[in-house]
Amino acid sequence: MEMMYAALLLHKAGKEVNEENMKKVLEAAGANADIGRIKAVVSSLEGANIDEIIEKAATATATPAAAQAPAQATEKKEEKKEEKKSEEEAAAGLAGLFG
């Protein structure tokens, strides 16, 4: 994960995402600067539009949260109905004890 953070930091700073810069960022952060992993990340990002990737990721993470809110509201309504029913059942049971 630190490799991706380093790449994002370089991109945000307007620096080229290359092996040398990645190694410097990772070493400055005190992270393991494994050259093999650095090469893999740099080659996988070659030609990629990082801004577009970030935008897609933000949209993908926002969508499930927005869809989840109505579902939670429905669950709360169902819980209230169940609570009301159990209160009514309890009252009916007590009425039976006292005739």
N, C-alpha and C positions, 0 to 999 in steps of 0.2 A: 504494500500500500504506500509505503514511503517513496517508492519510485514514481508513482503517479502524482503524489503531492509535489515532488521535486519538479516534475514535468509541468504541472499546473503553475507552480510558482515561477518557473522560468518563462512560461508563456505570458503570464500576467505582467511580469516585469519587462516584457518586450524583448527578451533574450532568445537566442536560438536554442531549441531543445536538441542538444547533441551530447555525445558521450562525455566530453570534457566538462561541459557546464553541469551536467547531471552529477558527475563525480564530485565537483566542487560543492554543489549544494548539499549533497548527502553527507560529505565529510564535515562541512560546516555545522550541520545539524547533529553530528555525532552518530549518524546511522551507518550501517554496513554498506559500503560502496562496492558491491559485487559487480565486477566489470561485465560478466556474462549476462546478468540480469539487466544491467544498464543498456547493453547492446540490444537486447531483446525488446526493451521498452522503446528505445529510440527508433529501431527499425519498424516496430508496429505503428508508431505515430508518424512515420514518414509519409508525407502527402496527405495526412489527415487534417481536416479543418477542426481544430480544437474548440473554437467558439461554437460551432455547430453541434459538436458532441456534448458540450456542456449544456447547451440549450435543450437538446433532446433529453438529457438526463434530468434536467430540472422539470421538464414537462411530464416525464414518466413518473417521477416521484410525487408530483403535485396531484396527478389524476387519481391515484388510489385513495389519497387522503380525502379528496373532495367527494368521491363516491362512497366512502365509508361513513361520512357524516349522516346522510339520510338513513342508512341502515341502523346506525346507533339510535337515532330518534325513534325509529319503529320499534326497536328492542325495548326502549324505555317505556313506550306506550303499552306494549304487551305486558311488561312487568307491573305497571300500574293497574291494568285490568285484572291480573292475577291476584294482586294484593287486595283489590276491592272485593273480588269473589271470595277470597279466603276470610275476609272480615265478615262478609254477609253469611257465610257458612257457619262461622263461629257464633254469630249472633243467633242464628236459627237453632243451633245446638243448645245454646243456653236457654232459649225460650222453651225448648222441649223439656228441660229439667224442671222448670217452674210452672209448667202447665199453662 
